[in-house]
């Protein structure tokens, strides 16, 4: 699926016309929010944990250089090879070289949203290395040639009937829509991949600086197989994923499952602290961590937007967002979607490529309320809209409209006429119906203009008060 945020308007129109997808996304999001609220409501110290986690991430971001040095040093002491990737191209080259050095013709992948960000799958395929996604949702969207539509549930937009048809067409099995049978089909399909892969690739939920290890949280056990069966493991991790020490981890593990999937705890918490030790009987012979910048240092330099790097990719803001519920994740045109995606797209890709993303929000504040770290996404979206305008990347008609409004607002007589005329014109319309607004009235209700106007009413109110 070749998508770009520059075509967001086109994707939104397509999404609004696809009722099955809209229904599937809205139902799944509503269920997730209800589950999250139930779990959070049952934890009396929920708000205290949120504040604690926020303070930890704030401290890490303010001293990120120190934590990165500590993390690298302790990882190397544990036998982990640390690589630094300035951008997506260098990350792809690093992973590709590791794959070639170990003779891998196929790699298994898990928890790999960061690798989606840098386009790793396409790079590996172009270099004769088959990438196999092993998360069930990722596996399904890979078979369809799509990108994920949700941060946590990549196939959220598909029904079980859709998945049954995908497996029938792509895997050559008999059609079924039974969830247990579909899961078994995926298990059989992936089992041999795990056993024959020479290299596994994952992301990381957290990098733990003091102990020099990474943490991968999951529910399907595929991440554990990705880590433990191939002889080489590579974790691609954004530099912002660090936490200070193991003592901080339980606080994050309390918030993440509840916010992401409405669980009290995740099924598997994997700690990768280095190559498998002799006599252990499992674990990779080599462990590599690729620390990815790819624009994160630039975001870190903005005292306000830096807060977006606190995101732990739980997806709660997507589930609560009225816009995401109507259009799904593919409408955003990139691997990050929903409210946090709207904030990240223009920061990672630039104001030109991501000029429409910050406007995919009603600014209702639901994302901030549900975010486990209370990231003020609406405020950041407003700032990013401002940056898009200052970079002269807003739409042509929008720029013309704003210039006309500025011209009128700076001239009292012109402004009075402009605000007086619509109400008088409306009185001439049959039944004094709403003022016509082409391209707007088809989907939105428009109120009628007040024929008296605010200024006249205000002066009358002042005289009455006097």
DACOR-V545767 format. One record per backbone hydrogen bond with DSSP energy under -0.5 kcal/mol. CO is the residue of the C=O (numbers start at 1). NH is the residue of the N-H. Records with the same first field share a line. If there is no record, write none. Layout:
CO: NH  NH
This chain:
1: 3
4: 7
5: 8
7: 11
8: 12
9: 13
10: 14
11: 15
12: 16
13: 17
14: 18
15: 18
17: 19
18: 22
19: 23
20: 24
21: 25
22: 26
23: 27
24: 28
25: 29
26: 30
27: 31
28: 32
29: 33
30: 34
31: 35
32: 36
33: 37
34: 38
35: 39
36: 40
37: 41
38: 42
39: 42
40: 43
42: 44
43: 46
45: 49
46: 50
47: 51
48: 52
49: 53
50: 54
51: 55
52: 56
53: 57
54: 58
55: 59
56: 60
57: 61
58: 62
59: 63
61: 64
63: 67
64: 68
65: 69
66: 70
67: 71
68: 72
69: 73
70: 74
71: 75
72: 76
73: 77
74: 78
75: 78  80
76: 79
80: 82
81: 289
83: 85  291
84: 86
85: 293
86: 294
87: 91
88: 92
89: 93
90: 94
91: 95
92: 96
93: 97
94: 98
95: 99
96: 100
97: 101
98: 102
99: 104
100: 103
105: 130
106: 198  199
107: 132
108: 201
109: 134
110: 203
111: 203
112: 116
113: 117
114: 118
115: 120
116: 119
119: 123
120: 124
121: 125
122: 126
123: 127
124: 127  129
125: 128
128: 130
129: 131
130: 107
131: 133
132: 109
135: 139
136: 140
137: 141
138: 142
139: 143
140: 144
141: 145  146
142: 145
152: 154
153: 156
154: 149
155: 158
159: 163
160: 164
161: 165
162: 166
163: 167
164: 168
165: 169
166: 170
167: 171  172  173
168: 172
178: 182
179: 183
180: 184
181: 185
182: 186
183: 187
184: 188
185: 189
186: 190
187: 191
188: 192
190: 194
191: 195
192: 196
193: 197
198: 232
199: 108
200: 234
201: 110
202: 236
206: 215
207: 209  243
208: 212  213
213: 208
214: 272
215: 205  206
216: 270
218: 268
221: 225
222: 226
223: 227
224: 228
225: 229  230
228: 283
231: 285  286
232: 200
233: 288
234: 202  236
235: 237  290
237: 292
238: 241
239: 242
241: 207
243: 209
244: 210
245: 248  249
246: 249  250
248: 251  252
249: 253
250: 254
251: 255
252: 256
253: 257
254: 258
255: 259
256: 260
257: 261  262  263
258: 262
268: 218
269: 271
270: 216  272
271: 273
272: 214
277: 280
284: 276
286: 233
287: 81
288: 235
289: 83  291
290: 237  292
291: 85
292: 239
293: 296
295: 299
296: 300
297: 301
299: 302
301: 303
302: 306
304: 307
305: 308
306: 309
307: 310
308: 311
315: 319
316: 320
317: 321
318: 321
321: 325
322: 326
323: 326  327
324: 328
329: 332
330: 333
337: 341
338: 342
339: 343
340: 344
341: 345
342: 346
344: 348
345: 349
346: 350
350: 354
352: 355
354: 358
356: 359
357: 360
359: 361
365: 369
366: 370
367: 371
371: 374
375: 377
376: 380
377: 381
378: 382
379: 383
380: 384
381: 385
382: 386
383: 387
384: 388
385: 389
386: 390
387: 391
388: 393
389: 392
395: 399
396: 400
397: 401
398: 402
399: 403
400: 404
401: 405
402: 406
403: 407
404: 408
405: 409
406: 410
408: 411  415
411: 415
412: 416
413: 417
414: 418
415: 419
416: 420
417: 421
418: 422
420: 424
421: 425
422: 426
423: 427
424: 428
425: 428  429
426: 429
429: 432
430: 433
437: 440  441
440: 443  444
449: 451
453: 457
454: 458
455: 459
456: 460
457: 461
458: 462
459: 463
460: 464
461: 465
462: 466
